[in-house]
Structures are given as C-alpha cells and as structure tokens.
Amino acid sequence: MQPRVSILLQVLKPLPLVGIMLWVKVVAVRLQDEETRERERERASTMLNLDEEEAWANRLAQAGEKENEGV
C-alpha cells in the first residue's frame, strides 16, 4: 500500500505548478487579445477619421465646382 501512495504523491506533486502555469498562460493570452483589440480600435478610428476627411474634401471640391459653374 505504501508504494501506491508514494507513486500517487509523485504524480500529484507537480499539479499545482501545472495549474499555475496554465493560469499564467490564460492571463497572457487575454492581455494579448485585449492589446490586439485596442490596436484594431485605433486602426478603425484612424480609418474613420481619414474617411471623414476625404468626405469633407469631396464636399468642398463639389462646392467649388458648383461655384465655378455658376460664374
């Protein structure tokens, strides 16, 4: 009976360390995902700002063309 307990303890001894390592990995992946989402938000915001600037430039150009037609 004693060898079985010894073997069982040898098998179970590293489990807390494995659990901690898995937890650290999960936290690292979540942080990386959060950083990736933040970068995607910034990129989308930048693209939106560029689209808005382009739209304003187009409106100004169209307004200028209309003024030139009226003259």
C-alpha atoms as a printed R data frame, in Angstrom:
   type eleno elety resid chain resno       x      y       z
1  ATOM     1    CA   MET     A     1   0.000  0.000   0.000
2  ATOM     2    CA   GLN     A     2   2.856  2.373   0.780
3  ATOM     3    CA   PRO     A     3   4.358  2.301  -2.770
4  ATOM     4    CA   ARG     A     4   0.980  3.259  -4.263
5  ATOM     5    CA   VAL     A     5   0.736  6.320  -2.018
6  ATOM     6    CA   SER     A     6   4.294  7.281  -2.900
7  ATOM     7    CA   ILE     A     7   3.595  6.953  -6.627
8  ATOM     8    CA   LEU     A     8   0.347  8.904  -6.244
9  ATOM     9    CA   LEU     A     9   2.165 11.722  -4.418
10 ATOM    10    CA   GLN     A    10   4.859 11.818  -7.107
11 ATOM    11    CA   VAL     A    11   2.165 12.157  -9.767
12 ATOM    12    CA   LEU     A    12   0.120 14.786  -7.908
13 ATOM    13    CA   LYS     A    13   3.058 16.879  -6.666
14 ATOM    14    CA   PRO     A    14   3.588 18.878  -9.913
15 ATOM    15    CA   LEU     A    15  -0.139 19.545 -10.464
16 ATOM    16    CA   PRO     A    16  -0.260 22.902  -8.609
17 ATOM    17    CA   LEU     A    17   2.695 24.114 -10.676
18 ATOM    18    CA   VAL     A    18   0.970 22.995 -13.879
19 ATOM    19    CA   GLY     A    19  -2.200 24.791 -12.763
20 ATOM    20    CA   ILE     A    20  -0.285 27.994 -12.099
21 ATOM    21    CA   MET     A    21   1.462 27.755 -15.472
22 ATOM    22    CA   LEU     A    22  -1.872 27.280 -17.248
23 ATOM    23    CA   TRP     A    23  -3.383 30.232 -15.378
24 ATOM    24    CA   VAL     A    24  -0.434 32.452 -16.354
25 ATOM    25    CA   LYS     A    25  -0.815 31.355 -19.976
26 ATOM    26    CA   VAL     A    26  -4.549 32.169 -19.959
27 ATOM    27    CA   VAL     A    27  -3.898 35.609 -18.461
28 ATOM    28    CA   ALA     A    28  -1.161 36.292 -21.027
29 ATOM    29    CA   VAL     A    29  -3.452 35.318 -23.904
30 ATOM    30    CA   ARG     A    30  -6.248 37.526 -22.561
31 ATOM    31    CA   LEU     A    31  -3.902 40.502 -22.241
32 ATOM    32    CA   GLN     A    32  -2.610 39.912 -25.752
33 ATOM    33    CA   ASP     A    33  -6.176 39.714 -27.079
34 ATOM    34    CA   GLU     A    34  -7.023 42.949 -25.278
35 ATOM    35    CA   GLU     A    35  -3.985 44.689 -26.802
36 ATOM    36    CA   THR     A    36  -4.926 43.376 -30.234
37 ATOM    37    CA   ARG     A    37  -8.490 44.650 -29.839
38 ATOM    38    CA   GLU     A    38  -7.184 48.052 -28.752
39 ATOM    39    CA   ARG     A    39  -4.909 48.245 -31.810
40 ATOM    40    CA   GLU     A    40  -7.831 47.280 -34.049
41 ATOM    41    CA   ARG     A    41  -9.980 50.020 -32.464
42 ATOM    42    CA   GLU     A    42  -7.236 52.582 -33.036
43 ATOM    43    CA   ARG     A    43  -6.811 51.455 -36.639
44 ATOM    44    CA   ALA     A    44 -10.569 51.615 -37.246
45 ATOM    45    CA   SER     A    45 -10.721 55.061 -35.648
46 ATOM    46    CA   THR     A    46  -7.871 56.261 -37.855
47 ATOM    47    CA   MET     A    47  -9.561 54.873 -40.951
48 ATOM    48    CA   LEU     A    48 -12.833 56.549 -39.931
49 ATOM    49    CA   ASN     A    49 -11.050 59.875 -39.473
50 ATOM    50    CA   LEU     A    50  -9.426 59.513 -42.895
51 ATOM    51    CA   ASP     A    51 -12.805 58.691 -44.445
52 ATOM    52    CA   GLU     A    52 -14.352 61.761 -42.797
53 ATOM    53    CA   GLU     A    53 -11.519 63.983 -44.034
54 ATOM    54    CA   GLU     A    54 -11.891 62.565 -47.528
55 ATOM    55    CA   ALA     A    55 -15.651 63.146 -47.425
56 ATOM    56    CA   TRP     A    56 -15.120 66.779 -46.380
57 ATOM    57    CA   ALA     A    57 -12.548 67.266 -49.136
58 ATOM    58    CA   ASN     A    58 -15.013 65.853 -51.672
59 ATOM    59    CA   ARG     A    59 -17.789 68.143 -50.399
60 ATOM    60    CA   LEU     A    60 -15.525 71.179 -50.635
61 ATOM    61    CA   ALA     A    61 -14.443 70.188 -54.139
62 ATOM    62    CA   GLN     A    62 -18.074 69.745 -55.214
63 ATOM    63    CA   ALA     A    63 -18.987 73.107 -53.689
64 ATOM    64    CA   GLY     A    64 -16.094 74.708 -55.562
65 ATOM    65    CA   GLU     A    65 -17.247 73.101 -58.825
66 ATOM    66    CA   LYS     A    66 -20.784 74.398 -58.294
67 ATOM    67    CA   GLU     A    67 -19.457 77.912 -57.675
68 ATOM    68    CA   ASN     A    68 -17.381 77.709 -60.857
69 ATOM    69    CA   GLU     A    69 -20.424 76.563 -62.853
70 ATOM    70    CA   GLY     A    70 -22.466 79.491 -61.545
71 ATOM    71    CA   VAL     A    71 -19.840 82.055 -62.575
